[in-house]
Amino acid sequence: MHRVARVVFILVISSLALGTATAPARGQALRLRFWDTPRREGPSYYYVPSSPAPRSFFDTQVPGRNDWPSILSGVEYRSRPNRRFLWSLTYDVGTISELVSTEGGFGAPGSHWFFTSSLHYLISPPGSRGQVTVFAGYGSGALQVDGFGSPRTFSTGGLRYGADLLWPIRGNVYLSGWIAYGDWPITHTWALAVPSNATGSTWIRDYGVVVGKLIAPTVALEVGYRGIYWTTTAIPGTACPCALDVSGYFLSLGFRPP
């Protein structure tokens, strides 16, 4: 929660403090992202919370936690504004290996992916050098691991909404960031579970901050941090309530048509 609060603070302060920037915001039409989520330090992990009672997937008396490092790759498209509307699309995917698990039925290899499609509305005043938008759209994600030789999947999707910012700092340097939320149904599918297909709900938070610099008229180099966090209700056939945290630093290249 403190990380989310920091992102909100940065977005708000930046939109106020950078309002006097003289260079126009240079939004990317296409971004290619390479995202590192190391184990332990800035981890990606799926775990069963220790409160109110430690539980694992197979023995509710045994704590369970599963950690793995991952390199995700992603692509993001953002259209130019049409009147006060624009559209964005993102997709990130990564593999799961070197998984450290303290519970059975949760092994490698595996994968996880995240998708969003959003319609944005510009709330920054006409003629602003940057862009501030509110948005709503569809988001989804999935985590698949090996469960004793049988694929085990947690998948979710639904309405995603939030706000984002793209603003120049000085010269060819700019700041962007976003924060988004969702309250989605989540499905657990595993042939060895009883029931083998069960549903619950999950609360979604997705946030990030990016600093970029134009290194050519149509190319930008960016460094940023992104976090995706799920918290679920109870799901029959699992030890949930559970949480999924995928967070880490990324490098990206942005491309903008002339």
Phi, psi and omega in degrees: 000324179295324178296318178297317180298321179296320179296314178301316181300314181298316180298314183292310182297320181295318182295333178275311186289331184266008183296343181264007181302145185262341182270144179290148174292136181247088183287145178275140172277332182214135180230132173252125190240139174235118199237123182254122176238086185289154176288147178072289181274112187063055195283158159257125181206153172243126185215160173262118184302151181275357179232135008277339180216130179298136179213150171247180182289335185243339179224109186291356178262357184246126178299149179225140176207144183225120182240145176206148169273156179204143169251116178260148171240147184211164176227143179223133176241137178223122183282164171286151179298139172242108193060246179244018181243149171211169186230144177225155182216133177224150175209126178231139181217145178210158179263157178247122176213175180050039183285131175255114186235140175254013179219154180280165177076019181214091187224172178262159004279164178199189180203162171215148180214157183217135184227142173219148172220119190227143171258123184255149173236125181288123176252352174290146184299149176305138181088358178297149180283344179235186181233132168235126182230157162250150185213161173211152180176204183251138174228154178205166178193164180206150174232123179234130179228176177267125177244088182055044178086358179243130181302136179235124190230135167248120181229146184209160178181156179165199182293130178236135183216155181173207181215154175215169187219138171222115190213140177287147173261297172198148180057235181262014181260138181219164179238138171221160180188166181204161171213135184218156181224164174193155176231100194240154167289147178232139183242133175252125181235123180199123184299335183269358180268159175233109359284161182281345178220113185221156183233155172212208175222159182218143177261129188249137168230134181223122185214158179190157176226137183226137168244127183230160176218133175289120179257354175203164183305331183238010184230136178232145173252133187228149172233135182205179177225134179228145175225135174236127187225127175245141168231127187253162167276185173297140177233118181306140179085003178228175176267011179295152028294141184223176176217148173236127179233117175237111185210148179168177180276153177220156169248144177213156174247130178251141180234133181230129178300148179296000000 
